[in-house]
Amino acid sequence: MANVKNDRFGNEYVLIGCKDKKGNGFGYGFVEMKGQLYKVEASEAQKDGYTHWVKLTKMKKRQKSSNW
């Protein structure tokens, strides 16, 4: 569960830690909102006027592994 905080203007935000496991200079991370898990990925843009793209992917529910 993400830790929701308020900025100085009273707007809610969630800080997402991202790791660059692909070694391409752009990390990815996960956030859960209203019981739904999303993957957040950044990539470089090739289109004029844009520097980066951020993709939000809705993930399917996975069963939690049992520790027995």
Helices and strands as residue ranges (DSSP letters): E 4-6, E 12-14, E 28-33, E 36-44, E 52-58
